[in-house]
Amino acid sequence: MEFSNQIAEVKVSYTPNVPTSKLFKIACSKDAYHLLKANWDMDRIGFVEDFKIILLNRANKVMGIFHAFSGGASGVVADPKVIFATALKAGSCGILASHNHPSGNLKPSQQDIQLTNKLKEAGKFLDLPLLDHIIITPENYYSFADEGML
């Protein structure tokens, strides 16, 4: 049997640009909301849904924010494979999921609840917990963790 040497090389890396001692620590959902709001494109928040994940180290310090998906005015499709591939590639120890509701309604949809449950179960299996899922608007936020939904 002859093997081809024309195989793609796979590289996995994460290059932090901030020393660990200076990383922002998330202690509660309010911290996450303020961080997300400061890093959200406010010109889009009332226009289309975006989905982001916050990658955390073991001490709940923010390793980075990944803009994972963009959707339309009434929804965004988030692929758990991409979410966890990103978190695993970065060596994250926990994730916070987030998306905005352009309508300003903070109530989670059935799709939001189903995605949260799917991410929660996948995180358990990978030992990479989903610590919260936060829905944001310019004025306020909804935390699945705070509401006992995780």
Buried (B, 14 or more C-beta within 10 A) or exposed (E): EEEEEEEEEEEEEEEEEEEEEEBBEBEEBEBBBEBBBEEBEEEEBBEBBBBBBBBBBEEBBBBBBBEBBEBEEEBBEBEBEBBBEBBBBBBBBBBBBBBBBBEEEBEBEEEBEEBBBBBBEBBEEEEBBBBBBBBBBEEEBBBBBBEEBB
